[in-house]
Amino acid sequence: RKYLPGMLTTLARYQWLGICVSVRSSYEEHVIPDTLDESRIARLEHQGFNELAFEAVSNFFLHYGIEPSTPFLTPEFTNPLFLKLFCQSLYNRGLTRIPRGFRGITAIFNFFIESIELKLSRPEMLDYDKRERKVARAVKGLAEAMAKRKTDRLPLEDAKAIFDSI
């Protein structure tokens, strides 16, 4: 937000130059200056993979070395970030197949947190006892603090305090 107005002023001098910025909708108010209105910018909302979900899943599975098993398309797989996190979860655990009976968004999120737990507890990473469930406790601590304050973000100092307590 600090640098964008200056860049736009400079770009405005050049008729054939423009800038493209990708911003998650939850951060838009923090990144896009108020001086930019619809007359100065073109806005396009990305809808995820939508009808290309099958091809996206196929390509992600190929990239992460995951064997396609049964058709595994959930609506969440139209979200590129979600599909990436799911594939990273399998990769972090060294799996090449989706575990049997593995369904539902809660199971997928828990699986992802457990995969990060496993990865970070390795000797070459942070080398802690994975039974301490530090990642799960950190996620729970952040979620509880955000719920208590009825917000979707926390000041950095507060998040660090939660992590330091764990």
C-alpha positions as CSV (number, residue, x, y, z in Angstrom):
1,R,0.0,0.0,0.0
2,K,2.9,2.3,0.8
3,Y,4.6,1.9,-2.6
4,L,1.7,1.4,-5.0
5,P,0.6,5.0,-5.4
6,G,4.1,6.1,-6.4
7,M,4.4,3.3,-8.9
8,L,1.0,4.1,-10.4
9,T,2.0,7.8,-10.8
10,T,5.1,6.8,-12.6
11,L,3.3,4.3,-14.8
12,A,0.6,6.8,-15.7
13,R,3.2,8.7,-17.8
14,Y,3.6,5.7,-20.1
15,Q,0.5,5.0,-22.3
16,W,1.5,1.4,-23.0
17,L,2.5,0.2,-19.6
18,G,0.4,-1.1,-16.8
19,I,0.7,-3.1,-13.6
20,C,-1.1,-6.3,-12.6
21,V,-1.5,-7.1,-8.9
22,S,-3.0,-10.3,-7.5
23,V,-4.6,-9.8,-4.1
24,R,-6.7,-12.1,-2.0
25,S,-10.1,-10.4,-1.3
26,S,-9.5,-10.5,2.4
27,Y,-6.4,-8.3,2.0
28,E,-7.8,-5.9,-0.7
29,E,-8.6,-3.1,1.7
30,H,-5.1,-3.2,3.1
31,V,-3.2,-3.3,-0.2
32,I,-5.2,-1.3,-2.7
33,P,-5.1,2.5,-2.0
34,D,-8.4,4.3,-1.6
35,T,-7.4,6.6,-4.5
36,L,-7.9,3.8,-6.9
37,D,-11.5,3.6,-8.0
38,E,-13.2,1.6,-10.8
39,S,-12.3,4.3,-13.3
40,R,-8.5,3.7,-12.8
41,I,-8.4,0.0,-12.4
42,A,-9.8,-3.1,-14.0
43,R,-10.9,-5.8,-11.5
44,L,-11.1,-9.5,-12.3
45,E,-12.2,-12.0,-9.7
46,H,-10.5,-15.4,-10.0
47,Q,-13.0,-18.2,-9.6
48,G,-10.6,-21.0,-9.0
49,F,-10.5,-24.2,-11.1
50,N,-14.3,-24.6,-11.4
51,E,-15.0,-26.7,-14.5
52,L,-11.3,-27.5,-14.8
53,A,-11.1,-29.2,-11.4
54,F,-10.5,-32.7,-12.9
55,E,-7.6,-31.5,-15.0
56,A,-6.2,-29.5,-12.1
57,V,-6.4,-32.5,-9.7
58,S,-4.7,-34.7,-12.4
59,N,-1.9,-32.2,-12.9
60,F,-1.3,-31.6,-9.2
61,F,-1.3,-35.3,-8.5
62,L,1.2,-35.9,-11.3
63,H,3.4,-33.1,-10.0
64,Y,3.4,-34.4,-6.4
65,G,3.7,-38.0,-7.4
66,I,0.3,-39.0,-6.1
67,E,-1.3,-42.1,-7.8
68,P,-4.9,-41.4,-8.9
69,S,-7.1,-44.0,-7.2
70,T,-10.8,-43.5,-7.0
71,P,-12.4,-40.3,-8.4
72,F,-11.6,-37.9,-5.6
73,L,-13.2,-34.6,-6.5
74,T,-14.6,-32.5,-3.7
75,P,-15.8,-28.9,-4.2
76,E,-12.8,-27.7,-2.2
77,F,-10.5,-28.9,-5.0
78,T,-11.7,-26.0,-7.2
79,N,-9.7,-23.8,-4.8
80,P,-6.1,-23.8,-6.0
81,L,-4.6,-23.2,-2.6
82,F,-6.7,-25.9,-1.0
83,L,-5.6,-28.4,-3.6
84,K,-2.0,-27.5,-3.2
85,L,-2.2,-27.9,0.6
86,F,-3.9,-31.3,0.2
87,C,-1.1,-32.5,-2.1
88,Q,1.6,-31.1,0.1
89,S,0.1,-33.0,3.0
90,L,0.4,-36.3,1.2
91,Y,3.9,-35.3,0.1
92,N,5.0,-34.3,3.6
93,R,4.0,-37.7,4.9
94,G,5.7,-39.5,2.0
95,L,2.4,-40.9,0.7
96,T,1.7,-41.5,-3.0
97,R,-1.9,-42.6,-2.5
98,I,-4.9,-41.0,-0.7
99,P,-5.6,-43.0,2.4
100,R,-8.7,-45.3,2.3
101,G,-11.9,-43.7,3.6
102,F,-10.3,-40.3,3.6
103,R,-13.1,-37.8,3.1
104,G,-14.3,-34.4,4.3
105,I,-12.8,-31.0,4.7
106,T,-12.1,-31.5,8.5
107,A,-10.2,-34.7,7.8
108,I,-8.2,-32.9,5.1
109,F,-7.3,-30.0,7.4
110,N,-6.4,-32.3,10.2
111,F,-4.3,-34.3,7.8
112,F,-2.5,-31.2,6.7
113,I,-1.7,-30.0,10.2
114,E,-0.4,-33.5,11.1
115,S,1.8,-33.5,8.0
116,I,3.3,-30.2,9.0
117,E,3.8,-31.6,12.5
118,L,5.6,-34.6,11.1
119,K,7.8,-32.5,8.8
120,L,8.8,-30.0,11.5
121,S,9.5,-32.6,14.1
122,R,12.2,-34.3,11.9
123,P,15.8,-34.0,13.2
124,E,16.9,-31.9,10.2
125,M,14.0,-29.4,10.9
126,L,13.1,-28.4,14.4
127,D,13.7,-31.8,16.0
128,Y,11.0,-32.0,18.6
129,D,8.8,-34.9,19.9
130,K,5.8,-35.0,17.5
131,R,3.7,-36.2,20.3
132,E,3.9,-32.7,21.8
133,R,1.6,-31.6,18.8
134,K,3.1,-28.1,18.7
135,V,1.7,-27.2,15.4
136,A,-1.8,-28.3,16.3
137,R,-1.6,-26.5,19.6
138,A,-0.4,-23.3,17.8
139,V,-3.3,-23.5,15.3
140,K,-5.7,-24.0,18.1
141,G,-4.3,-21.2,20.1
142,L,-4.5,-18.8,17.2
143,A,-8.0,-19.9,16.4
144,E,-9.2,-19.5,20.0
145,A,-7.6,-16.0,20.2
146,M,-9.2,-14.9,16.9
147,A,-12.6,-16.3,17.9
148,K,-12.5,-14.6,21.3
149,R,-11.7,-11.3,19.7
150,K,-14.2,-11.9,16.8
151,T,-11.5,-11.2,14.2
152,D,-9.7,-13.0,11.3
153,R,-6.3,-11.7,12.2
154,L,-4.1,-11.0,15.2
155,P,-1.3,-8.5,15.8
156,L,2.1,-10.1,15.3
157,E,3.1,-9.7,18.9
158,D,0.0,-11.5,20.1
159,A,0.6,-14.4,17.6
160,K,4.2,-14.6,18.7
161,A,3.1,-14.7,22.4
162,I,0.9,-17.7,21.6
163,F,3.7,-19.5,19.8
164,D,6.3,-18.7,22.5
165,S,3.9,-20.2,25.2
166,I,3.9,-23.4,23.2
